[in-house]
Amino acid sequence: MRTFVGQVPSHFDFKAIQYSKRDYVAWVAFNRPQVLNAINLAMLLELQIAFKDALWDDAVAVVVLTGVGERAFCSGADLQEQKQFRERPRDYYKWMREFIATHELMRNLGKPIVARLNGIVVGGGNEFNLSCDLAIAADDIYLRQVGTSRGSVALAGATQFLPLMVGERRAREILFLNEEIPAAKALQWGLVNEVVPREELDAAVERLCVKLVNKFPEGTRYTKQQLNFWRDLSWHLTIGHGADWLAIHNSSPETIEGMSAFDEKRQPDYAQLRAAWANDEAPEFYWGPPLRTCQTCGADHIPSQFTFCGACGATLNRADHDETAGEPGVPNLFGK
């Protein structure tokens, strides 16, 4: 008796994704078009359920991953949700574990996953594209990584897999410069397998799925396992400490400035940050390292650039300043 079988998609009552199955193909779609299909925790958890169902369902031979609407395949992490991690960076580590678990499910599904790129593919959205086995794109979309522009690092697939897919030099160009890669260039570089006019996208994806269905399932499963070797090696050597690094740096001046700039629809103040580095103005802190102690009330861990004690209001003098903190009165970062 079969104890575990695939479920009817309506059984799940998904909100953040859409899920359907027909003709040996499971269709999974990011379903937050109002925010360009940005990823939040609810979406990650629903994706995990859908991928597990597709794994258990022997009537599924291929999975297609796409986005609802025409504007975006996926635009990466939802920055409105990410704001809370500035106050609780330890929770970002937990969020990252779910992101990691979702990608590991995709890589170990035992069935090919096709990315149907129906709109922009940005940041973590491109990492979902990279975790798919094959990709077909509409000719009017673009792909882009944004980590070094927004105070983050694209280490959940992009830093590991891009060198394998497009080569070292192109991977460094994508990850350092964060420039848009039009669909035609993505095809030339090997980021996608096929580019078609938007009106032909569905037909192209269905043709590819038919080809994949008409292959032996066990042979396909183990071929995917063998192909995963270099991805698995680079992933497992980096992703654990990568998640820790992102959690630790999630409240850093770089990350906060990058997210604030995005929120305020402006360019980050790269020049101010570069000047702080060049002038040795403690760029890791907004008001200098927290090394001062108030001689009046005894409060400690006061930032070195503070003039007054935040606890009692007393004026801080030179004697309050730890010698290792540098000179007080250095201009504060980003004018805050």
C-alpha positions in Angstrom: 0.0 0.0 0.0 1.3 3.5 -0.9 1.4 5.5 2.3 2.8 8.7 0.8 1.4 10.0 -2.4 1.0 13.4 -4.1 -2.0 15.5 -3.1 -4.6 17.3 -5.2 -3.2 20.9 -5.4 -6.4 22.4 -4.0 -5.7 20.4 -0.8 -3.0 22.9 0.2 -4.9 26.2 0.0 -1.7 28.1 -0.9 -1.7 31.9 -0.8 1.9 33.0 -1.5 2.3 30.6 -4.4 0.1 28.9 -7.0 0.4 25.2 -7.6 -1.1 22.9 -10.2 -0.4 19.6 -11.9 -1.3 18.2 -15.3 0.2 15.9 -17.9 3.1 14.8 -15.7 4.1 18.5 -15.0 3.8 20.3 -11.7 3.5 24.1 -12.1 4.7 26.2 -9.2 4.4 30.0 -9.4 5.5 32.8 -7.1 2.1 34.6 -6.3 2.9 38.0 -5.0 2.7 40.1 -8.2 1.9 43.2 -6.2 5.5 43.2 -4.8 7.1 41.8 -8.0 6.9 38.3 -6.5 9.3 39.1 -3.7 10.2 36.3 -1.4 8.9 36.2 2.2 8.8 33.5 4.8 5.3 32.4 4.0 6.3 31.9 0.4 9.4 29.8 1.3 7.3 27.5 3.5 4.7 27.0 0.8 7.4 26.3 -1.8 8.8 23.6 0.4 5.4 21.9 0.7 4.9 22.1 -3.1 8.3 20.7 -3.9 7.9 17.9 -1.4 4.5 17.0 -2.9 6.0 17.0 -6.4 8.8 14.8 -5.1 6.4 12.2 -3.7 4.0 12.3 -6.7 5.1 9.7 -9.2 2.7 11.2 -11.7 5.0 14.3 -11.8 8.0 14.0 -14.1 8.9 17.7 -14.4 8.4 20.9 -12.3 8.0 24.3 -13.9 8.9 27.3 -11.7 7.5 30.7 -12.7 6.0 34.0 -11.5 2.4 35.2 -11.6 1.9 38.2 -13.9 4.2 39.6 -16.6 6.4 42.0 -14.7 8.5 39.7 -12.6 9.6 36.1 -12.2 10.9 37.0 -8.8 12.6 40.2 -7.5 14.4 38.6 -4.4 13.7 39.1 -0.7 10.8 41.2 0.4 12.5 44.2 2.0 9.5 45.1 4.0 9.8 41.8 5.8 13.6 42.1 5.9 13.4 45.4 7.9 12.5 43.5 11.1 15.9 41.7 11.0 17.7 45.0 11.5 16.3 44.9 15.1 16.7 41.1 15.4 19.5 40.0 13.1 19.6 36.6 14.9 16.2 36.0 13.3 17.7 36.5 9.8 19.7 33.4 10.4 16.5 31.5 10.9 15.0 33.0 7.7 18.1 32.0 5.8 17.8 28.4 7.0 14.4 28.2 5.3 15.8 29.8 2.1 18.6 27.2 2.2 16.1 24.4 2.8 14.0 25.4 -0.2 17.0 25.4 -2.6 18.2 22.1 -1.3 14.8 20.6 -1.9 15.0 21.9 -5.5 18.4 20.4 -6.1 17.5 17.0 -4.5 14.0 16.7 -6.1 15.1 13.9 -8.4 13.2 15.5 -11.2 14.2 18.3 -13.6 13.0 21.8 -12.8 12.4 24.3 -15.6 12.5 28.1 -14.9 9.8 29.9 -17.0 11.2 33.4 -16.8 8.2 35.6 -17.4 9.6 38.9 -16.0 12.5 40.5 -14.3 14.8 38.1 -12.4 16.6 40.0 -9.6 18.8 39.1 -6.6 17.4 36.0 -4.8 15.1 35.6 -7.7 18.0 34.8 -9.9 19.2 32.4 -7.3 15.9 30.5 -7.8 16.6 30.6 -11.5 20.1 29.2 -10.9 18.7 26.3 -8.8 16.5 25.2 -11.7 18.0 22.7 -14.2 16.9 24.5 -17.4 15.5 28.0 -18.2 13.4 29.6 -20.9 13.0 33.3 -20.9 10.8 35.8 -22.6 12.8 38.1 -24.8 11.9 41.3 -23.0 13.1 40.4 -19.5 16.5 40.9 -17.7 18.4 39.3 -15.0 20.4 41.1 -12.3 22.3 40.5 -9.0 22.2 43.4 -6.6 24.2 42.4 -3.5 27.1 44.8 -3.7 24.8 47.6 -4.5 22.4 47.0 -1.6 24.7 46.0 1.3 24.4 42.2 0.9 26.2 39.3 -0.7 24.6 37.0 -3.2 25.8 33.8 -1.4 22.7 31.6 -1.6 23.5 30.2 -5.0 24.9 33.1 -7.1 28.5 33.2 -5.8 28.6 29.4 -5.8 26.9 28.6 -9.2 27.6 31.5 -11.5 31.3 30.7 -12.0 30.2 27.1 -13.0 27.6 28.4 -15.4 29.1 31.4 -17.1 32.8 31.3 -16.2 34.9 33.2 -13.6 35.2 36.5 -15.4 31.6 36.8 -16.3 30.5 35.7 -12.8 32.7 38.4 -11.3 31.2 41.0 -13.7 27.7 40.0 -12.7 28.3 40.0 -9.0 30.6 43.0 -8.7 28.8 45.4 -11.1 25.2 44.4 -10.6 24.2 45.5 -14.1 21.1 44.3 -15.9 21.7 41.4 -18.3 19.1 41.4 -21.1 17.6 38.1 -22.2 19.7 37.9 -25.4 22.9 38.4 -23.4 21.8 35.8 -20.8 21.4 33.3 -23.6 24.8 34.1 -25.0 26.4 33.7 -21.6 24.6 30.4 -20.7 22.3 31.8 -18.0 19.3 30.5 -19.9 18.7 27.8 -22.5 16.3 29.5 -24.8 14.8 33.0 -25.4 11.5 33.4 -27.2 9.0 36.2 -27.8 6.7 36.6 -24.8 3.7 35.3 -26.7 5.6 32.1 -27.4 6.8 31.5 -23.9 4.2 29.0 -22.8 4.5 26.9 -26.0 8.3 26.8 -25.6 8.1 25.7 -22.0 5.5 23.0 -22.8 7.7 21.7 -25.7 10.6 21.3 -23.4 8.5 19.6 -20.7 7.2 17.1 -23.3 10.8 16.2 -24.2 11.7 15.8 -20.5 8.7 13.6 -19.8 9.7 11.3 -22.6 12.9 10.2 -20.9 13.4 7.4 -18.3 12.6 8.7 -14.8 15.3 6.8 -12.9 18.0 7.6 -15.4 16.9 11.3 -15.3 17.0 11.3 -11.5 20.5 9.9 -11.2 21.8 12.1 -14.0 20.6 15.1 -12.0 22.3 13.7 -8.9 25.6 13.4 -10.8 25.3 16.9 -12.4 24.8 18.3 -8.9 28.4 17.4 -7.8 30.2 20.7 -8.3 27.1 22.7 -7.1 26.8 20.5 -3.9 30.6 20.8 -3.2 30.7 24.6 -3.5 27.3 25.0 -1.7 28.1 22.9 1.3 31.5 24.4 1.8 30.1 28.0 1.9 26.4 28.2 2.7 26.6 27.5 6.5 29.0 30.2 7.4 27.5 32.4 4.7 24.2 32.4 6.5 26.0 33.3 9.7 27.9 36.2 8.0 24.6 37.7 6.6 23.0 37.5 10.0 25.9 39.2 11.7 26.2 41.9 9.1 22.4 42.5 8.7 22.5 45.5 11.1 25.8 46.9 9.7 25.9 50.5 8.3 26.3 49.1 4.7 23.2 47.0 4.9 21.1 49.6 6.6 22.2 52.3 4.1 21.5 50.0 1.2 18.0 49.1 2.4 17.2 52.7 3.4 18.2 53.9 0.0 16.0 51.3 -1.7 13.1 52.3 0.6 13.6 56.0 -0.1 14.0 55.4 -3.9 17.5 57.0 -4.0 21.1 55.9 -4.7 23.0 54.7 -1.7 25.7 57.2 -0.4 28.6 55.2 -1.6 30.9 58.2 -1.5 30.3 58.9 2.2 31.0 55.3 3.1 34.2 55.2 0.9 35.4 58.4 2.6 34.9 56.8 6.0 37.0 53.9 5.0 39.7 56.0 3.5 39.9 58.4 6.5 39.8 55.5 9.0 36.5 56.8 10.5 35.4 53.5 11.9 33.0 52.6 9.0 31.8 49.6 10.8 29.9 51.8 13.3 27.6 54.8 13.0 29.1 56.8 15.9 32.4 55.1 16.3 33.2 51.9 18.3 31.4 51.6 21.6 34.4 52.0 23.8 33.8 55.0 26.0 32.7 55.0 29.7 31.0 57.9 31.5 32.9 59.0 34.5 29.8 60.5 36.1 27.4 57.6 36.1 29.6 54.7 35.0 27.7 53.8 31.9 29.9 52.1 29.4 29.9 50.9 25.8 29.3 54.5 24.7 30.2 55.2 21.0 33.5 57.0 20.7 32.0 60.0 18.8 29.4 60.8 21.4 29.8 64.1 23.2 27.2 63.4 25.9 26.4 60.3 27.9 23.1 58.8 26.7 22.3 57.6 30.2 22.7 60.6 32.5 23.4 63.4 30.0 26.8 64.3 31.4 29.4 65.8 29.1 32.0 63.3 28.1 35.5 64.4 28.4 38.8 63.1 27.1 39.2 60.9 30.2 36.1 59.0 29.3 37.6 58.0 26.0 39.3 54.6 25.6 42.7 55.1 24.0 42.0 52.3 21.5 38.9 54.1 20.1 40.8 56.8 18.2 40.2 60.5 18.5 36.6 61.6 19.4 34.7 64.0 17.2 35.2 62.2 13.9 32.3 62.9 11.5 29.5 60.4 11.9 28.7 58.0 9.1 26.1 59.0 6.5 25.4 62.2 8.5 23.1 60.4 10.9 
